Amino acid sequence: DAEEARLKPRRRVMQSQEPPIAIVAPGRVYRRDTADASHLPVFQQIANRIGSERMKHYVDAFDYGNRDIGGSALDRFWLDGNLRISALEQARFLQRLYSDDLPVAKRNLALVKDILPEETSDDMVIRAKTGTQFRDGKPVLGWLVGLAERGGEAATFAMNIDIHGAPHMAQRMAMTRAMLRTMRPGSVFVDV
């Protein structure tokens, strides 16, 4: 199907884009049904293909954080550039994403939601994305943002944790699950 991403070893082609976006990440195949250490090479290639002008347009249209994509290369502005977003802003952005309230095609929003990793635990489904900030080659901050669904109700969340060793990386999801169990539906959970 022309609308679906076509997987090939070490290459993904997003057919629905004009022209089709070819994403090459040496030695990796990015699939939504497998856990990958990082999708950073994919995000970087997409950013470069989008270009500065269109990227700035969408960051502004999404009202994403301080909207500043400067201070670094286009394919790194969210990593070490001027872009800043608080956990509360991130959770509110996710509310807009999951409510189909962003200025992009609803089909594209559905595709983004569909590729987010999903975990089912107890009576809860969690769709989330992790990330890690590094300083001097060592992890210093871990984050987890997403949506939790339980009993037909949903809540968005954003969680940051200081990383002082490998065990902290693994604790992000466990801590988030524990906090989400205490939430009422429709709420926003932010932990910084």
N, C-alpha and C positions, 0 to 999 in steps of 0.2 A: 504494500500500500504506500503510495507516494507521500502520504501524510506522516507515516511513521519513520522514526530514525532507523537507518539501515546500518547494521553492525558488520564490520569486517575486522579481521585481525589488525590491531594497532591503528584503526581508523574508524571514525564515525562520520556519517554524512547526514546532515539534517536537511532532508529533502524539501520541507515546507518553506524554507527560506529562499529568497531570490537574491542573488544566485545561491544555490545550495552551499551551505557552510561545511567545508571539510575540516574535521578536527583530527589532528595527528598528534599522538602522544606516544613517543617511542617506548615500545615494550609493554604498553598497557591497552587494555580494551575496557572501556567504561560502560558498565551495564547497570541498569537499575535493580537487577535481581542478585547482585553480588556486592559485598562490602569492599570498598576501595579505601586505601589509606588517605588519598586526597584526590579531589577533582580539580585542583588548582590549575594544572595545565590546560584543562578544557575551558575553565573560566577565563584564563588569560588569553587564549586564542579567540574566544568569543568577543572579549573586550576589544582586542585589536581589530577584529573584523567589523565591529560596530562603529568604531572611530570615535574621536573625542567629541565632535559636535553632537552626534546622536546619543552618546552616553550621557553627556551633560543634560540634554533634553529630557531623557528618561529619569535621571536622578532627580531633576527638578520636578517633573510631572508626578513622580512617586512621592515627593516631599520626603526624601530619604535622608535622615540625619541633617547634618549641616550643609549638604548638597555640594560640597567642595571636592572635585575630583582632581585637583592640582597637587603639586608637591612631590610627585613621583611619576614614573612612567604610567601610561594608560593601563597597562596590564598588571599594575601593582597598586593603584591608588587606594584600594580598600585595605591593603596590607600595611603599607608604610607611607602613604600619602597623607593629605590633609583631611580626608573624610573621617568624620566622627559621628557616632550614633550611640545614644544611650540604650540601656536595656529596655526602658519603658518605650522609647521611640521604636525599637525593634519589635516589641510585642504589639504595639499599635499598628505598625506596618503589616505584620502578619495577620492581624484582624482584617485589614483591608484586602490582603491577598486572599484569605479564605472566604471573605464575603464577596469576592469578585468585584471589588470596588477600586481597581487600579485601571488606568487609562490604556489598556491593551485588550486584545481580543480574548473573550472568555475561553475559547479553546486553548489559547496559550497559557492562561492561568491554570486550566485543568491539567495541561501537560506538566507544568511545574509541580503542582500538587502530587501528580501521579508518580513522579520520579523521586520524591523525597523518601528516604528510608523509613520503613514502618516497623514498629515493634508492638506486639500485643502482649499485655500483661494483665492478669486478673480480668477485670471487666473494662479495661481501658485500651484504646488504640492510640499510639503516639507516633506522629509524623514529625521528624526532626532533622536538623542539620547541625553537625558539630563543627568546631573550628578551634584553632590554636594559634596564639600569638607567640612568636619566638623572639628572644633577645640574645644576641651573642651565640646563636645556634642552640639555645636551650629553651624549652617551653616555659612560659611564665604565666600565661592566662589561657584558660580553656573556656569555651562557651558552648551552649546548646540552646537552640531556638526552635520553636515549632508549635504544633497544635496537638492537644490531647482531646480525644473524643470518648465520652462515656454516657451510656444510656440515651443516645440521640442528642446530647448536648456537647458543646465544645468550649475549650478555653485555650487561648494562646499563651505562650510563655517565652521568657528569655532568661537564661541563667548564666552567670559568669562565676568562675572559680579560679583562685590563685593556684598555680601549679608549682609544687615543690618537689615533685617526683612522679614516677610512672603511675603509682597507685591513684593519684589525684585525677589523672586522665580518665581512668575507668570509672571513677566515682560520679562523673557528671550525670549519667543516665540514672543511676541508682538514687542519687539525691533528688533529681528532678521527679522521678516516679513517686518518691515518698512525699514530696511537697504537693504534687498534683492530686494525690489521694485526699488531701484536706480541702481542696478548692471546691467552690460551688460553680456550677455551670455558668458560662458566659463571662467569667472573670478573667482578669489579666494577671499573670504571675510574673513578677520580676524579682530576681535575687541577684544582688551585686555585692 
